[in-house]
Amino acid sequence: MIGLLIQAILVAIIGGIIFSIIGVIPGTDETATMAPLTLVLVLMGFEPVVVFAWFMAIIVAMQITHTIPTAMAALPGSTMAVPMVHNCEIAKKMGIPHIAMRKLASGSVIGSIIALPVSLLMASILAPLSDIISQYSGLIFTIGAVLIAFMSKAKFGAVVSLIPFAFFIQGLQRLAVEATGGTLFISIFMGITIGPMIAELFNVLIPSRRELQHRTRPNEIWLAPEPKQKKKGFPNPFSYFTKNQMGYVAGASAVSACTFTFSPVGMTVLMGELLAPRKKELYDRTTTGLGIQDAVSNATYIGELLIPLVAFGLPLSPVVLGPAFPLFNNIDIHGALGIPQYLLYGFIGIICGALFAYPLSMKQARKWTAAMFRYVSHEALIGAFLGLICMLAFYEAGLFGIFVAVIVGLFGGILNNFFGIHTGVQFMGYYASTFIVAQMTALAQFLA
C-alpha cells in the first residue's frame, strides 16, 4: 500500500510537470498528447491505481496551464480552451489579461476539487444500472455517436457519415485479421487521434493547399505586461472569487461533473453562456464567465472519466473514447478500486497536478508564454508525437499497424479539417461500427 502510494505520487508529479509544460504550448490537442503517453505507462506495466493518479494529474495540470497562452495571447492553449478565447479577448482589451488568467486557473482547481466527490457520488447512484447498460452497449454507442455527430459543426452530414465510416473501420479490421490474425485497437485509435495532423501534413503535397498555407513572415504575437503585484506563497484559488462568483463556479462544476455523454467543449460553452450573462457589468460578466468556463472544463473531464469508469466499466463518454481510453482497453480498473481508493488516488492526482501547474500559471505566466513562443517549435512537438504514435502502432502490428494508423489518420483528418466531423464523432463511430455494420447488413439482407 505504501509502495503504491509513493509510486502514484511520483508518477503524478512527473505527469503534472510534463503536462504543465505541454499546456503552455498553444493549439495542443488533449487526445493527441494524453492518450499516447498514458498508453506508454500502461504498456510499461504500472498498476491501475498509479495510472489513474497519473491521468488525474495530467488532466488538472494541462487544464490549468492552458490558461496561460489563452489569457495572455488569446490563443487557445488546448482544444478545451477554445470557448474561453472570446472572453479572454475582451479581458485583453480591458487591460486585465492577468486577472483573466488567475480566474481561469483558480476556476480550474476549484472545478477539479468539486468534481471528484460529486462524480463518484453520481457513479454510485448509476452503478446498479450497469448490467442493463452493458446488454445494450452497441445501441448506446450508436445513439451517443448520433447525438455527438449532430452536435458537431457538420450536423446531419456528420450523422450520415457514421455509416461509411463504420464500414471503413470494419473493412480495416477484416484486413487486420487476414494480415495479423486479430483485430487492431491501438493503430486505429492512434490513427483517429493524429488525423488532423496527418491531413495538415498531406496538404503540403497538394499545390493549391500548400499555397494557402504559405507564409512570407513569422506571426507576430503581443503579450500583455507582467502584473506589478505578486502574492507570495502558494496561491489560494478560493481567494480570487467573490462569494457570488464562487457560488456560480461551484454550482456549474457540480452540475457538469454529473454529465458523461456530452462533449466537454459543448458543456463549457453551454454553462458559460447560461450563467455568465446573468452578470450585467462587463468586468464582472467577463471574469465570472472565465472562472465558470475553466471550472466546467475540468469538472466535465473528471465526470466523464469517473462515471463510466466506476459505474459501468464501459467507454461511454467523449473523454473516455479519446484521451482516457487506455484506462479502459488495456487495464482492468473497473471493479478493482473502491470509492475510498478513487477518492484517495484522485486527490493525489489533483494535488500533484496542481502542485507545479498552479503556481506556474499564477506567478510565471508571461515569462513561460514568451519562452514557449520563442524556443519551442510546434512542428517539433507534432513530430515527436507522430513518432511516438508510430512506435505504438508498430508495437501492436508491425509495419501493417503503421500503415493502418496513417490511412485512418488521413481519412479521419480530412473529415475533421474539411467537413467539421471532429475526432469525438469518429471515436464514437469507431465503437459503434460493429453495431452499425451489423444492422445495415441485416437491413440489406431483409430488403433483398
RODO-2510 file (C-alpha; in nm, 4 decimals, decimal comma):
residues 448
     n   res          X          Y          Z
     1     m     0,0000     0,0000     0,0000
     2     i     0,2748     0,2460     0,0993
     3     g     0,4764     0,1476    -0,2071
     4     l     0,1801     0,2111    -0,4367
     5     l     0,1134     0,5477    -0,2718
     6     i     0,4746     0,6584    -0,3197
     7     q     0,4740     0,5352    -0,6792
     8     a     0,1423     0,7102    -0,7518
     9     i     0,2705     1,0374    -0,6025
    10     l     0,5958     1,0271    -0,8010
    11     v     0,4248     0,9376    -1,1293
    12     a     0,1556     1,2023    -1,0741
    13     i     0,4182     1,4710    -1,0035
    14     i     0,6105     1,3776    -1,3192
    15     g     0,2875     1,3825    -1,5208
    16     g     0,1944     1,7177    -1,3691
    17     i     0,5282     1,8717    -1,4693
    18     i     0,5206     1,7292    -1,8235
    19     f     0,1667     1,8446    -1,8951
    20     s     0,2180     2,1794    -1,7268
    21     i     0,4741     2,2459    -1,9991
    22     i     0,2605     2,0955    -2,2780
    23     g    -0,0382     2,3071    -2,1711
    24     v     0,1549     2,6298    -2,2276
    25     i     0,2052     2,5432    -2,5960
    26     p    -0,0883     2,6880    -2,7939
    27     g    -0,3117     2,4630    -3,0017
    28     t    -0,2228     2,1380    -2,8262
    29     d    -0,4774     1,8572    -2,8614
    30     e    -0,5599     1,6650    -2,5417
    31     t    -0,6168     1,3290    -2,7094
    32     a    -0,3004     1,3503    -2,9187
    33     t    -0,0881     1,4137    -2,6081
    34     m    -0,2638     1,2432    -2,3154
    35     a    -0,3592     0,9129    -2,4792
    36     p    -0,0209     0,8001    -2,6181
    37     l     0,1746     0,8878    -2,3033
    38     t    -0,0860     0,7176    -2,0832
    39     l    -0,0706     0,4126    -2,3075
    40     v     0,3076     0,4037    -2,2656
    41     l     0,2613     0,3848    -1,8866
    42     v     0,0052     0,1066    -1,9264
    43     l     0,2354    -0,0944    -2,1528
    44     m     0,5187    -0,0473    -1,9025
    45     g     0,3086    -0,2404    -1,6500
    46     f     0,2202     0,0238    -1,3929
    47     e    -0,0592    -0,0674    -1,1518
    48     p    -0,4092     0,0630    -1,2380
    49     v    -0,4180     0,2961    -0,9353
    50     v    -0,0881     0,4536    -1,0407
    51     v    -0,2117     0,5088    -1,3972
    52     f    -0,5351     0,6564    -1,2570
    53     a    -0,3413     0,9020    -1,0389
    54     w    -0,1240     0,9916    -1,3388
    55     f    -0,4269     1,0630    -1,5548
    56     m    -0,5966     1,2785    -1,2919
    57     a    -0,2726     1,4762    -1,2560
    58     i    -0,2286     1,5379    -1,6277
    59     i    -0,5927     1,6468    -1,6637
    60     v    -0,5501     1,9058    -1,3886
    61     a    -0,2047     2,0242    -1,4992
    62     m    -0,2950     2,0740    -1,8636
    63     q    -0,6288     2,2370    -1,7853
    64     i    -0,4522     2,4861    -1,5583
    65     t    -0,1597     2,5866    -1,7793
    66     h    -0,3612     2,6048    -2,0987
    67     t    -0,4949     2,9257    -1,9405
    68     i    -0,1567     3,0963    -1,9884
    69     p    -0,1495     3,1417    -2,3691
    70     t    -0,5294     3,1683    -2,3743
    71     a    -0,5377     3,4643    -2,1354
    72     m    -0,2079     3,6284    -2,2269
    73     a    -0,2233     3,5995    -2,6080
    74     a    -0,5872     3,4971    -2,6781
    75     l    -0,4527     3,1768    -2,8367
    76     p    -0,6159     2,8571    -2,7047
    77     g    -0,3651     2,6537    -2,5069
    78     s    -0,5611     2,3386    -2,5957
    79     t    -0,8801     2,2423    -2,7741
    80     m    -1,0673     2,2710    -2,4429
    81     a    -0,9627     2,6366    -2,4164
    82     v    -1,1273     2,7403    -2,7450
    83     p    -1,4575     2,8517    -2,5797
    84     m    -1,2605     3,0834    -2,3484
    85     v    -1,0881     3,2830    -2,6234
    86     h    -1,3736     3,5312    -2,6708
    87     n    -1,3818     3,6379    -2,3045
    88     c    -1,0014     3,6481    -2,2983
    89     e    -1,0017     3,8855    -2,5958
    90     i    -1,2434     4,1113    -2,4071
    91     a    -1,0202     4,0915    -2,0993
    92     k    -0,7154     4,1920    -2,3074
    93     k    -0,8991     4,4954    -2,4452
    94     m    -0,9918     4,5901    -2,0883
    95     g    -0,6286     4,5577    -1,9821
    96     i    -0,6886     4,2722    -1,7360
    97     p    -0,5386     3,9597    -1,9001
    98     h    -0,3515     3,8746    -1,5781
    99     i    -0,6794     3,8829    -1,3823
   100     a    -0,8469     3,6694    -1,6500
   101     m    -0,5653     3,4159    -1,6255
   102     r    -0,5955     3,3975    -1,2471
   103     k    -0,9718     3,3466    -1,2702
   104     l    -0,9222     3,0696    -1,5254
   105     a    -0,6525     2,8847    -1,3316
   106     s    -0,8342     2,9196    -0,9983
   107     g    -1,1608     2,8021    -1,1514
   108     s    -0,9812     2,5004    -1,2917
   109     v    -0,8514     2,3958    -0,9480
   110     i    -1,1898     2,4512    -0,7792
   111     g    -1,3715     2,2597    -1,0529
   112     s    -1,1387     1,9620    -1,0012
   113     i    -1,1843     1,9581    -0,6241
   114     i    -1,5639     1,9681    -0,6512
   115     a    -1,5901     1,7267    -0,9442
   116     l    -1,4128     1,4301    -0,7829
   117     p    -1,6589     1,3579    -0,4969
   118     v    -1,9652     1,4674    -0,6982
   119     s    -1,8869     1,2425    -0,9944
   120     l    -1,8139     0,9468    -0,7639
   121     l    -2,1498     1,0034    -0,5936
   122     m    -2,3254     1,0080    -0,9315
   123     a    -2,1375     0,6939    -1,0356
   124     s    -2,2571     0,5154    -0,7188
   125     i    -2,6167     0,6112    -0,7994
   126     l    -2,5894     0,4851    -1,1586
   127     a    -2,3908     0,1677    -1,0811
   128     p    -2,6999    -0,0577    -1,0343
   129     l    -2,7867     0,0071    -1,3998
   130     s    -2,4529    -0,1272    -1,5278
   131     d    -2,5832    -0,4727    -1,6271
   132     i    -2,8709    -0,3253    -1,8269
   133     i    -2,6420    -0,0775    -1,9980
   134     s    -2,3856    -0,3488    -2,0815
   135     q    -2,6504    -0,5520    -2,2681
   136     y    -2,7261    -0,2597    -2,4964
   137     s    -2,3767    -0,1145    -2,5292
   138     g    -2,3805    -0,1310    -2,9105
   139     l    -2,7081     0,0588    -2,9292
   140     i    -2,5883     0,3082    -2,6655
   141     f    -2,2667     0,3717    -2,8588
   142     t    -2,4691     0,4310    -3,1741
   143     i    -2,7134     0,6688    -3,0034
   144     g    -2,4189     0,8526    -2,8450
   145     a    -2,2449     0,8722    -3,1825
   146     v    -2,5566     1,0194    -3,3451
   147     l    -2,6003     1,2775    -3,0656
   148     i    -2,2358     1,3869    -3,0686
   149     a    -2,2352     1,3934    -3,4501
   150     f    -2,5418     1,6163    -3,4583
   151     m    -2,3818     1,8497    -3,2012
   152     s    -2,0773     1,8950    -3,4290
   153     k    -2,0464     2,1650    -3,6946
   154     a    -2,1406     1,9192    -3,9696
   155     k    -2,4821     1,8370    -3,8117
   156     f    -2,6714     1,5912    -4,0374
   157     g    -2,3646     1,5459    -4,2546
   158     a    -2,1777     1,4052    -3,9556
   159     v    -2,4692     1,1766    -3,8699
   160     v    -2,4818     1,0359    -4,2255
   161     s    -2,1013     0,9954    -4,2324
   162     l    -2,1204     0,7463    -3,9451
   163     i    -2,2366     0,4749    -4,1877
   164     p    -1,9462     0,4893    -4,4382
   165     f    -1,7028     0,5467    -4,1527
   166     a    -1,8316     0,2321    -3,9766
   167     f    -1,7865     0,0249    -4,2956
   168     f    -1,4387     0,1753    -4,3386
   169     i    -1,3362     0,0722    -3,9850
   170     q    -1,4821    -0,2773    -4,0106
   171     g    -1,3167    -0,3252    -4,3505
   172     l    -0,9797    -0,2398    -4,1973
   173     q    -1,0478    -0,4794    -3,9112
   174     r    -1,1162    -0,7555    -4,1639
   175     l    -0,7867    -0,6809    -4,3381
   176     a    -0,6138    -0,6822    -3,9996
   177     v    -0,7480    -1,0294    -3,9230
   178     e    -0,6094    -1,1542    -4,2553
   179     a    -0,2731    -0,9805    -4,2061
   180     t    -0,2080    -1,0256    -3,8336
   181     g    -0,4569    -1,2846    -3,7111
   182     g    -0,6527    -1,0415    -3,4937
   183     t    -0,8284    -0,7068    -3,4852
   184     l    -0,6491    -0,3809    -3,4057
   185     f    -0,7132    -0,1173    -3,1443
   186     i    -0,4013     0,0944    -3,0873
   187     s    -0,3321     0,1570    -3,4567
   188     i    -0,6892     0,2663    -3,5362
   189     f    -0,7256     0,4637    -3,2148
   190     m    -0,3992     0,6472    -3,2716
   191     g    -0,4866     0,6997    -3,6373
   192     i    -0,8021     0,8880    -3,5394
   193     t    -0,6011     1,0804    -3,2788
   194     i    -0,3441     1,2126    -3,5284
   195     g    -0,5953     1,2619    -3,8097
   196     p    -0,5951     1,6452    -3,8134
   197     m    -0,2139     1,6497    -3,8108
   198     i    -0,1855     1,3909    -4,0913
   199     a    -0,4301     1,5871    -4,3072
   200     e    -0,2339     1,9104    -4,2499
   201     l     0,0911     1,7376    -4,3500
   202     f    -0,0795     1,5890    -4,6572
   203     n    -0,1754     1,9415    -4,7675
   204     v     0,1931     2,0081    -4,8386
   205     l     0,1751     1,7600    -5,1295
   206     i    -0,1167     1,9456    -5,2933
   207     p    -0,0038     2,2679    -5,4689
   208     s    -0,3300     2,4599    -5,4169
   209     r    -0,3460     2,3718    -5,0462
   210     r     0,0269     2,4358    -4,9973
   211     e    -0,0146     2,7846    -5,1420
   212     l    -0,2871     2,8657    -4,8894
   213     q    -0,0545     2,7693    -4,6044
   214     h     0,2410     2,9699    -4,7372
   215     r     0,3636     3,2492    -4,5072
   216     t     0,6004     3,5306    -4,6031
   217     r     0,6910     3,6282    -4,2469
   218     p     0,6650     3,4905    -3,8927
   219     n     0,3448     3,5531    -3,6984
   220     e     0,3576     3,8474    -3,4589
   221     i     0,2142     3,7895    -3,1110
   222     w     0,1753     4,0616    -2,8482
   223     l     0,1800     3,9673    -2,4815
   224     a     0,0292     4,1696    -2,2003
   225     p     0,2748     4,3255    -1,9494
   226     e     0,3680     4,1491    -1,6282
   227     p     0,1409     4,2399    -1,3321
   228     k     0,3168     4,4627    -1,0800
   229     q     0,1810     4,2982    -0,7648
   230     k     0,2594     3,9351    -0,6920
   231     k     0,1442     3,7302    -0,3956
   232     k     0,3940     3,5192    -0,2081
   233     g     0,3482     3,1538    -0,1170
   234     f     0,1119     2,9002    -0,2758
   235     p    -0,1879     3,0940    -0,4141
   236     n    -0,5283     3,0204    -0,2609
   237     p    -0,7691     2,9546    -0,5531
   238     f    -1,0759     3,0392    -0,3425
   239     s    -0,9455     3,3911    -0,2728
   240     y    -0,9752     3,5002    -0,6362
   241     f    -1,3554     3,4874    -0,6461
   242     t    -1,6235     3,6821    -0,4642
   243     k    -1,8841     3,4816    -0,2715
   244     n    -2,1334     3,5340    -0,5529
   245     q    -1,8836     3,4230    -0,8182
   246     m    -1,7863     3,1262    -0,6027
   247     g    -2,1498     3,0147    -0,5981
   248     y    -2,1665     3,0221    -0,9779
   249     v    -1,8352     2,8384    -1,0161
   250     a    -1,9195     2,5700    -0,7587
   251     g    -2,2724     2,5154    -0,8907
   252     a    -2,1584     2,4878    -1,2531
   253     s    -1,8823     2,2447    -1,1515
   254     a    -2,1229     2,0201    -0,9593
   255     v    -2,3735     2,0056    -1,2468
   256     s    -2,1037     1,9420    -1,5080
   257     a    -1,9477     1,6619    -1,3016
   258     c    -2,2750     1,4669    -1,3296
   259     t    -2,2700     1,4572    -1,7097
   260     f    -2,0947     1,1830    -1,9013
   261     t    -2,2378     1,1786    -2,2535
   262     f    -2,1950     1,5369    -2,3760
   263     s    -1,8921     1,6966    -2,5337
   264     p    -1,6711     1,8737    -2,2741
   265     v    -1,6323     2,1680    -2,5103
   266     g    -2,0099     2,1767    -2,5544
   267     m    -2,0670     2,1790    -2,1780
   268     t    -1,8093     2,4563    -2,1354
   269     v    -1,9875     2,6709    -2,3921
   270     l    -2,3333     2,5848    -2,2560
   271     m    -2,2636     2,6622    -1,8890
   272     g    -2,0659     2,9771    -1,9703
   273     e    -2,3422     3,1174    -2,1901
   274     l    -2,6122     3,0129    -1,9449
   275     l    -2,4671     3,1641    -1,6264
   276     a    -2,2268     3,4465    -1,7162
   277     p    -2,4888     3,6721    -1,8885
   278     r    -2,6685     3,6987    -1,5531
   279     k    -2,3959     3,9491    -1,4618
   280     k    -2,4776     4,2887    -1,6123
   281     e    -2,1481     4,4725    -1,5622
   282     l    -1,8868     4,3853    -1,8298
   283     y    -1,5933     4,3267    -1,5937
   284     d    -1,7990     4,1049    -1,3632
   285     r    -1,9563     3,9164    -1,6540
   286     t    -1,6240     3,8512    -1,8244
   287     t    -1,4292     3,7375    -1,5183
   288     t    -1,7189     3,5296    -1,3838
   289     g    -1,7627     3,3673    -1,7246
   290     l    -1,3950     3,2730    -1,7412
   291     g    -1,3997     3,1206    -1,3921
   292     i    -1,7110     2,9192    -1,4783
   293     q    -1,5730     2,8011    -1,8120
   294     d    -1,2451     2,6601    -1,6840
   295     a    -1,4142     2,5069    -1,3782
   296     v    -1,6675     2,3359    -1,6065
   297     s    -1,3860     2,2275    -1,8384
   298     n    -1,2136     2,0347    -1,5584
   299     a    -1,5328     1,9143    -1,3904
   300     t    -1,6700     1,7721    -1,7148
   301     y    -1,3422     1,5970    -1,7911
   302     i    -1,3323     1,4334    -1,4480
   303     g    -1,7028     1,3424    -1,4510
   304     e    -1,6748     1,1882    -1,7973
   305     l    -1,3769     0,9838    -1,6785
   306     l    -1,5102     0,8622    -1,3438
   307     i    -1,8791     0,7901    -1,4106
   308     p    -1,8188     0,5413    -1,6965
   309     l    -1,5127     0,4026    -1,5163
   310     v    -1,6769     0,3430    -1,1779
   311     a    -2,0407     0,2807    -1,2680
   312     f    -2,0271     0,0885    -1,5955
   313     g    -1,6756    -0,0160    -1,6913
   314     l    -1,7659     0,0878    -2,0462
   315     p    -1,6278     0,3765    -2,2577
   316     l    -1,9498     0,5774    -2,2743
   317     s    -1,8215     0,9360    -2,2864
   318     p    -1,6198     1,1507    -2,5287
   319     v    -1,3342     1,1781    -2,2754
   320     v    -1,3132     0,8026    -2,2275
   321     l    -1,3414     0,7443    -2,6010
   322     g    -1,0480     0,9805    -2,6541
   323     p    -0,7745     1,0734    -2,4060
   324     a    -0,8659     0,8204    -2,1351
   325     f    -0,9332     0,5097    -2,3400
   326     p    -0,6050     0,3365    -2,2427
   327     l    -0,7568     0,3127    -1,8920
   328     f    -1,0399     0,1007    -2,0331
   329     n    -0,8978    -0,1043    -2,3156
   330     n    -0,5618    -0,2001    -2,1679
   331     i    -0,6094    -0,2372    -1,7912
   332     d    -0,8890    -0,3848    -1,5815
   333     i    -0,9554    -0,0919    -1,3493
   334     h    -1,3361    -0,1204    -1,3251
   335     g    -1,4202    -0,3028    -1,0024
   336     a    -1,0538    -0,3121    -0,8964
   337     l    -1,0885     0,0007    -0,6806
   338     g    -1,3423     0,1044    -0,4216
   339     i    -1,4813     0,4556    -0,3752
   340     p    -1,2291     0,5368    -0,0954
   341     q    -0,9409     0,4402    -0,3260
   342     y    -1,0783     0,6510    -0,6092
   343     l    -1,1032     0,9444    -0,3692
   344     l    -0,7523     0,8918    -0,2311
   345     y    -0,5706     0,8443    -0,5606
   346     g    -0,7930     1,1011    -0,7300
   347     f    -0,6946     1,3700    -0,4805
   348     i    -0,3309     1,2609    -0,5105
   349     g    -0,3595     1,3262    -0,8840
   350     i    -0,5328     1,6620    -0,8349
   351     i    -0,2811     1,7841    -0,5761
   352     c     0,0239     1,6655    -0,7708
   353     g    -0,1144     1,8028    -1,0964
   354     a    -0,1733     2,1451    -0,9414
   355     l     0,1494     2,1461    -0,7379
   356     f     0,3612     2,2724    -1,0273
   357     a     0,0999     2,3996    -1,2738
   358     y    -0,0948     2,6341    -1,0470
   359     p     0,1922     2,8431    -0,9021
   360     l     0,3463     2,8487    -1,2504
   361     s     0,0263     2,9879    -1,4005
   362     m    -0,0238     3,2443    -1,1274
   363     k     0,3341     3,3711    -1,0976
   364     q     0,5292     3,2901    -1,4153
   365     a     0,2594     3,3128    -1,6840
   366     r     0,4117     3,5780    -1,9084
   367     k     0,7688     3,4532    -1,8749
   368     w     0,6777     3,0958    -1,9687
   369     t     0,4476     3,2023    -2,2512
   370     a     0,7232     3,4123    -2,4066
   371     a     0,9722     3,1258    -2,3707
   372     m     0,7369     2,8770    -2,5372
   373     f     0,6644     3,1087    -2,8294
   374     r     1,0324     3,1841    -2,8764
   375     y     1,2039     2,8480    -2,8262
   376     v     0,9544     2,5591    -2,8683
   377     s     0,8705     2,4627    -3,2241
   378     h     0,5114     2,3473    -3,2663
   379     e     0,6248     2,1382    -3,5640
   380     a     0,8836     1,9655    -3,3463
   381     l     0,6178     1,8816    -3,0898
   382     i     0,3913     1,7366    -3,3607
   383     g     0,6829     1,5347    -3,4985
   384     a     0,7642     1,3934    -3,1565
   385     f     0,4080     1,2735    -3,1003
   386     l     0,3821     1,1313    -3,4526
   387     g     0,6967     0,9332    -3,3828
   388     l     0,5549     0,8068    -3,0538
   389     i     0,2311     0,7012    -3,2223
   390     c     0,4177     0,5171    -3,4984
   391     m     0,6121     0,3325    -3,2288
   392     l     0,2887     0,2260    -3,0539
   393     a     0,1302     0,1150    -3,3828
   394     f     0,4427    -0,0862    -3,4679
   395     y     0,4287    -0,2442    -3,1213
   396     e     0,0766    -0,3692    -3,1951
   397     a     0,1003    -0,4880    -3,5557
   398     g     0,4391    -0,4082    -3,7013
   399     l     0,4591    -0,2148    -4,0266
   400     f     0,0956    -0,3033    -4,1027
   401     g    -0,0076    -0,1193    -3,7867
   402     i     0,1718     0,1959    -3,9038
   403     f     0,0010     0,1703    -4,2449
   404     v    -0,3388     0,1429    -4,0757
   405     a    -0,2670     0,4377    -3,8437
   406     v    -0,1680     0,6609    -4,1375
   407     i    -0,4651     0,5502    -4,3534
   408     v    -0,7143     0,6100    -4,0716
   409     g    -0,5413     0,9376    -3,9870
   410     l    -0,5640     1,0683    -4,3424
   411     f    -0,9308     0,9728    -4,3843
   412     g    -1,0301     1,0966    -4,0387
   413     g    -0,8226     1,4132    -4,0740
   414     i    -0,9978     1,5081    -4,3967
   415     l    -1,3344     1,4559    -4,2258
   416     n    -1,2197     1,6785    -3,9377
   417     n    -1,0401     1,9563    -4,1252
   418     f    -1,2673     1,9933    -4,4275
   419     f    -1,6103     1,8887    -4,3039
   420     g    -1,6064     1,9626    -3,9288
   421     i    -1,6617     1,5972    -3,8331
   422     h    -1,4309     1,6098    -3,5311
   423     t    -1,2386     1,3267    -3,3689
   424     g    -1,5022     1,2858    -3,0950
   425     v    -1,7552     1,1837    -3,3614
   426     q    -1,5017     0,9493    -3,5154
   427     f    -1,4200     0,7795    -3,1852
   428     m    -1,7906     0,7221    -3,1212
   429     g    -1,8279     0,5938    -3,4766
   430     y    -1,5401     0,3540    -3,4195
   431     y    -1,7012     0,1944    -3,1160
   432     a    -2,0453     0,1912    -3,2800
   433     s    -1,9104     0,0479    -3,6068
   434     t    -1,9772    -0,3182    -3,5236
   435     f    -2,3423    -0,2474    -3,4372
   436     i    -2,3944    -0,0140    -3,7343
   437     v    -2,2487    -0,2570    -3,9884
   438     a    -2,4461    -0,5487    -3,8401
   439     q    -2,7720    -0,3545    -3,8608
   440     m    -2,7076    -0,2263    -4,2126
   441     t    -2,6141    -0,5774    -4,3299
   442     a    -2,9305    -0,7210    -4,1742
   443     l    -3,1370    -0,4491    -4,3425
   444     a    -2,9794    -0,5207    -4,6805
   445     q    -3,0487    -0,8931    -4,6462
   446     f    -3,4091    -0,8226    -4,5436
   447     l    -3,4726    -0,5972    -4,8420
   448     a    -3,3084    -0,8458    -5,0786
***
